[in-house]
Amino acid sequence: MRVAFATHGCRLNQFESDALEQMARAAGHTVVDAEAAPELVVVNTCTITHEADADARQHVRRAARAGAKVVVTGCWATAAPEEAAALPGVTLVVGNREKERLMELLSGTCADGHVPEIHVAPVDLARRVRVARLRPAADPRRSRAYLKIQDGCDYRCSFCVVPRVRGRSASVAPDEVRAQLQELVAAGVPEVVLTGVHLGIYGRDLRPRASLSGLVAELLPHVGAARLRLGSVDPHEVDDDLVTLLAGEPRLCRYLHLPVQSGDDDTLRRMRRAHTAADLRALVPRLAEVVPGIGVGTDVIVGFPGESEAAFANTHALLESLPLAYLHVFSYSPRAGTDAACLSGQVDAALKQRRATALRALSAAKQQAFAAAQVGRRVSAVIHRSRHRRTGLLVGRADNGLTVLAAGDDALLGRSAWIEVERAEGSLAVGRLVA
């Protein structure tokens, strides 16, 4: 069949979609874009918010209207399989843990008039299950690849539904991660992003016990000409060994994303986060000192139930004081099935919007300052596979996360290059290629 894949949500979902595309090709199917009249569309869904659920439903209906049969998988499929199966055009619903069996399950389910099949095992938070065995894949449309090292989460943040659809934390054994990394390096991928639901607790479930910093140290000798990038790591889980690697290893990107969510300790306690504002206050300046040019970003939620003006002021003041490169700002929305949805002190929508606007303005200023600070420096960048729309220049992502533009030949698309930054234009840097 002609099969298209649509991915919603996080990098982990993107890794899994890449792996499923590779499985589809191996099974004899032709993978096409959504615009190329696919016979089947696989929608890999997210359920982090009600808006994500709505996006998933809309995508399924759009694919069905175009005449395609639909497979629904991912987090929303795991959370609401019967609802997914009831949508028009759906022939199969597959849970997160069953993704590795997708091609097997697809056989025989696509006849006209077939009742949708549901293959979603209940998530049992009392026990761990192994990580679904999906092989990494290098997508020719992107210049970097994702490598899943962990799934699930042992934390119970009051606003988060992820453990209910991903289960408890489970780690991929280091030797298996290493073998998968070598596959990607052999395919010529210039950058590999380590991804998972909760990277910072990698290895705690393994015997012998492992750690994220230990895994990175073990992987670096096998990256060849490529480089490694880390996904999100909670502030209190960045240990001394990881800081040392960031400071001394050019094959590890000078970049960290720290999902702090709030800079107010009372709010963090209601969120049931495991870190404090002090963890971020101590870590970010240390990183800036020992890893020159590092790009550090964070997630922050505004309007969490009970967030007072003083609490928001604490968050704003903390984030303003730190050498951050950017903020990802989200307005809290109640999520059915989470404890936070039942908390008192829900914040007015207009007030949440004002707070979000203030933090987004702060983020814009941080991004501009970060780009300006790189002027005169040489950065190692992976060039995107498409050019900048407005200027036609090459677009690269530097190891520290900076987006940099430069003139150059198409031969550099999807490859690594050194760029000397000559000027900043807002949050972008513009430079020239150097040897």
C-alpha positions in Angstrom: 0.0 0.0 0.0 0.9 3.7 -0.2 1.3 4.7 3.4 1.7 8.1 5.0 2.7 8.8 8.6 1.6 11.8 10.6 3.3 12.6 13.9 1.9 14.7 16.8 3.7 15.6 20.0 7.2 14.9 21.2 10.6 13.7 19.9 9.9 10.2 21.3 6.9 10.0 19.0 9.0 11.2 16.1 11.6 8.4 16.8 8.8 5.9 16.8 7.3 7.2 13.6 10.7 7.0 11.9 11.0 3.4 13.0 7.5 2.5 11.8 8.2 4.1 8.4 11.3 1.9 8.2 9.2 -1.2 9.1 6.6 -0.3 6.5 9.2 -0.1 3.8 10.7 -3.5 4.9 7.2 -5.0 4.6 6.9 -3.9 1.0 4.8 -0.7 1.4 5.6 2.6 -0.2 5.9 5.5 2.2 4.5 8.7 0.7 3.7 12.3 1.9 0.1 13.0 3.0 -0.4 15.1 -0.2 0.4 12.0 -2.4 -3.0 10.3 -2.1 -2.0 7.6 0.4 -4.2 4.5 0.8 -3.5 4.3 4.5 -2.5 7.1 7.0 -0.9 6.2 10.4 -1.6 9.0 12.9 0.8 8.8 15.8 -1.0 10.9 18.4 -0.3 13.0 21.5 -2.5 13.4 24.5 -0.6 15.9 26.7 -3.6 18.4 26.6 -7.2 18.4 25.5 -6.1 20.4 22.5 -3.7 17.6 21.5 -6.6 15.2 21.6 -8.6 17.5 19.4 -5.7 17.8 16.9 -5.6 14.0 16.7 -9.3 13.6 16.0 -9.2 16.4 13.4 -6.2 14.7 11.6 -8.0 11.3 11.5 -11.2 12.9 10.1 -9.2 14.8 7.5 -7.4 11.7 6.3 -10.7 9.8 6.1 -12.3 12.6 4.1 -9.5 12.2 1.6 -10.4 8.6 1.1 -7.6 6.9 3.2 -8.0 4.2 5.8 -6.5 5.2 9.1 -4.5 3.6 11.8 -4.4 5.5 15.1 -1.5 4.9 17.5 0.4 6.8 20.2 -0.6 8.3 23.4 -4.2 9.4 22.6 -4.9 6.0 21.1 -3.6 4.4 24.3 -5.7 6.7 26.5 -9.0 6.6 24.5 -8.9 3.5 22.2 -12.7 3.1 21.9 -13.1 6.8 21.0 -10.4 6.5 18.4 -12.0 3.4 16.9 -15.3 5.1 16.6 -13.9 7.8 14.2 -14.7 7.4 10.5 -12.1 5.6 8.4 -10.3 4.0 11.4 -9.4 0.4 10.7 -6.9 -0.2 13.6 -6.0 1.3 17.0 -2.6 0.4 18.4 -1.2 1.3 21.8 2.3 2.6 22.6 3.5 -0.8 23.8 2.1 -2.5 20.7 3.7 -0.2 18.1 6.5 -2.8 17.4 3.7 -5.1 16.1 2.1 -2.6 13.9 2.9 -4.2 10.5 1.8 -7.6 11.8 -1.4 -6.2 13.2 -2.1 -4.3 9.9 -2.3 -7.6 8.0 -6.0 -8.4 7.2 -7.4 -5.3 8.9 -8.0 -3.1 5.8 -10.8 -4.8 4.0 -13.8 -2.6 3.3 -16.4 -2.7 6.0 -14.0 -4.3 8.5 -14.8 -3.6 12.2 -11.9 -1.6 13.7 -9.5 -3.7 15.7 -8.2 -2.4 19.0 -4.8 -3.6 20.3 -4.1 -1.6 23.4 -2.9 -3.3 26.6 -3.9 -1.5 29.8 -1.0 0.4 31.4 -0.1 -1.1 34.8 1.7 1.5 37.0 2.5 -1.3 39.5 5.0 -3.0 37.2 7.6 -2.2 34.6 7.5 -3.6 31.1 10.3 -3.7 28.6 10.7 -0.9 26.1 9.1 -1.6 22.7 11.8 -2.8 20.4 11.8 -0.3 17.6 14.9 0.2 15.4 16.2 3.7 14.8 15.9 5.2 11.4 17.5 8.0 9.5 14.8 10.1 7.8 16.1 11.5 4.6 13.9 14.6 5.0 15.8 15.6 8.2 19.4 16.3 9.0 19.4 14.6 12.4 18.0 11.4 13.9 16.4 10.5 17.2 17.5 7.6 19.3 15.1 6.3 22.0 17.0 5.3 25.2 14.1 5.3 27.7 10.3 5.3 27.9 7.8 5.9 30.7 8.0 7.9 33.9 8.2 7.1 37.6 7.2 10.6 38.6 3.7 11.6 39.3 3.5 15.4 38.5 0.1 16.6 39.3 -0.5 18.1 35.9 0.8 15.2 33.7 -1.1 12.3 32.1 2.0 10.7 30.5 2.6 7.9 33.0 -1.0 6.7 32.3 -0.2 6.2 28.6 3.5 5.4 28.7 3.8 3.4 32.0 6.7 3.2 34.4 10.2 4.1 33.4 12.0 1.5 31.4 15.5 1.9 29.9 17.1 0.4 26.8 20.3 -1.5 27.8 23.6 0.4 27.0 24.9 -2.2 24.6 21.6 -2.0 22.6 21.7 1.8 22.6 25.4 1.6 21.4 24.5 -0.8 18.6 21.6 1.4 17.4 23.8 4.5 17.5 26.4 2.7 15.3 23.6 2.0 12.8 22.8 5.7 12.6 26.4 6.8 12.4 27.0 4.2 9.6 24.1 5.7 7.7 25.8 9.1 7.7 23.6 11.0 10.2 25.5 14.1 11.4 23.6 14.5 14.7 21.8 12.0 17.0 19.4 13.2 19.6 19.0 11.0 22.7 15.3 10.9 23.6 12.9 9.5 26.0 10.0 10.5 28.3 12.3 11.1 31.3 16.0 11.0 30.3 17.3 12.0 33.7 16.2 8.7 35.3 17.8 6.6 32.6 19.2 3.3 33.9 17.7 3.3 37.4 15.7 0.2 36.4 18.6 -1.7 34.9 20.8 -4.3 36.6 23.5 -3.3 37.0 22.2 0.2 37.6 23.2 2.7 34.9 23.0 6.5 34.6 22.5 9.1 31.8 26.0 10.5 32.2 27.5 7.0 32.2 25.6 6.1 29.0 26.8 9.3 27.3 30.4 8.6 28.2 30.0 5.1 26.8 28.5 6.3 23.6 30.8 9.1 22.7 33.7 6.9 21.4 31.2 5.5 18.9 29.8 8.7 17.3 32.4 8.9 14.6 32.1 12.2 12.7 28.6 12.8 14.2 27.6 14.4 17.5 25.2 13.7 20.3 22.5 16.0 21.6 20.5 15.5 24.8 16.8 16.0 25.1 15.2 17.3 28.3 16.8 16.7 31.7 15.4 17.9 35.0 17.7 20.3 36.8 18.3 18.1 39.8 19.3 15.2 37.6 22.3 17.0 35.9 25.1 15.4 37.8 28.8 16.5 38.0 29.8 13.8 35.4 27.4 15.2 32.9 28.6 18.7 33.4 32.2 17.5 32.9 31.2 15.9 29.6 29.5 19.0 28.4 32.5 21.0 29.2 35.2 18.8 27.7 33.6 16.7 24.9 33.2 18.4 21.5 31.2 15.4 20.3 28.5 16.3 22.9 26.4 19.4 22.0 26.8 22.3 24.4 23.1 22.4 25.0 20.6 21.4 27.7 16.9 21.8 28.0 15.8 22.0 31.7 12.0 21.7 32.1 11.7 23.7 35.3 7.9 24.6 34.9 8.0 27.2 37.6 10.4 29.4 39.6 8.2 29.4 42.7 8.7 26.7 45.3 5.1 26.6 46.5 3.9 26.2 42.9 6.5 23.5 42.3 5.3 21.6 45.4 1.7 21.7 44.1 3.0 20.5 40.7 4.8 17.6 42.6 8.0 18.4 40.8 11.1 16.9 42.3 13.4 20.0 42.0 13.3 23.4 43.6 14.0 26.9 42.2 17.4 26.7 44.0 18.4 23.8 41.7 17.9 25.9 38.6 19.5 29.0 40.3 22.6 27.0 41.1 22.9 25.0 37.9 22.5 27.5 35.1 25.2 30.0 36.1 27.6 27.0 36.7 26.9 25.7 33.2 27.5 29.1 31.7 30.8 29.4 33.5 32.3 25.9 32.8 30.8 25.4 29.3 31.3 28.7 27.4 28.6 29.4 24.8 26.3 26.7 26.1 22.6 27.1 25.2 20.3 26.4 28.1 16.5 26.6 27.7 13.6 25.7 29.9 9.8 25.0 29.9 7.6 27.1 32.1 3.8 26.8 32.8 1.9 29.9 33.7 -1.4 30.0 35.5 -1.1 26.7 37.4 -3.9 26.4 40.0 -3.1 28.6 43.0 -0.3 30.7 41.2 -0.6 34.1 42.9 0.9 37.3 41.6 3.8 36.9 44.0 4.4 33.3 42.8 4.4 34.5 39.2 6.7 37.3 40.1 9.1 34.8 41.7 9.1 32.8 38.4 9.7 35.9 36.3 12.5 37.2 38.5 14.3 33.9 38.6 14.2 33.3 34.8 15.1 36.9 34.1 18.2 36.6 36.3 19.6 33.5 34.7 21.7 33.2 31.5 19.1 31.3 29.5 18.9 31.1 25.7 15.1 30.8 25.5 11.9 29.9 27.3 9.1 27.6 26.1 6.0 29.1 27.7 2.7 27.2 28.2 -0.6 28.4 29.7 -1.9 25.8 32.1 -5.1 24.0 31.0 -6.9 21.4 33.1 -6.3 17.9 32.0 -8.9 15.2 32.9 -7.4 12.4 34.8 -4.8 14.5 36.5 -4.8 15.7 40.2 -4.2 19.3 39.2 -7.6 19.5 37.4 -9.3 19.2 40.8 -7.2 21.8 42.6 -8.8 24.9 43.9 -7.5 28.3 42.8 -7.9 27.9 39.0 -6.5 31.0 37.3 -8.6 33.2 35.1 -7.8 32.7 31.3 -7.1 36.4 30.7 -4.7 36.5 33.6 -2.9 33.4 32.3 -2.6 35.1 28.9 -1.1 38.2 30.4 1.5 36.2 32.3 2.3 34.1 29.2 2.8 37.3 27.1 5.2 38.7 29.7 7.3 35.5 29.7 7.3 35.3 25.9 8.6 38.8 25.8 11.3 37.8 28.2 12.1 34.8 26.0 12.4 37.0 22.9 14.9 39.2 24.8 16.9 36.2 25.9 17.0 34.8 22.4 18.2 38.0 21.0 20.9 38.4 23.7 22.1 34.8 23.1 22.4 35.3 19.4 24.3 38.6 19.9 26.7 36.9 22.3 27.8 34.5 19.5 29.0 37.3 17.2 32.7 36.7 16.4 32.6 33.0 17.4 32.9 29.9 15.3 30.1 27.4 15.8 29.7 23.8 14.5 26.4 23.6 12.8 24.3 20.8 11.1 22.8 22.2 8.0 19.0 21.6 7.4 17.9 19.8 4.3 16.0 22.9 3.1 17.0 26.5 2.8 15.7 29.5 4.7 12.4 30.6 3.0 12.9 34.3 3.1 16.6 34.6 2.3 17.4 31.4 0.4 20.4 30.9 2.7 21.5 27.7 4.2 20.0 27.1 7.7 22.1 25.4 10.3 21.6 24.4 13.9 24.7 25.0 16.0 25.7 22.6 18.7 24.5 25.1 21.3 21.0 25.4 19.7 21.6 28.7 17.9 19.9 29.0 14.4 22.5 30.4 12.0 22.2 31.4 8.3 25.0 31.3 5.7 25.5 31.3 2.0 26.6 28.0 0.5 26.1 25.2 -2.0 23.4 22.6 -1.9 26.1 20.0 -1.4 26.1 21.1 2.3 22.4 20.3 2.9 22.2 17.6 5.6 25.9 17.9 6.5 28.0 19.5 9.2 29.9 22.8 8.7 31.8 25.4 10.7 30.3 28.9 10.5 31.8 32.1 11.8 29.0 34.3 13.2 29.2 37.9 11.8 26.0 39.5 13.1 22.7 38.8 14.8 19.3 39.5 13.4 16.9 39.1 16.3 17.1 35.5 17.4 18.9 34.4 14.3 22.7 34.6 13.6 24.1 35.2 10.2 27.7 34.2 9.3 30.0 32.7 6.7 31.3 29.2 6.1 34.8 28.6 7.3 37.1 25.6 6.8 
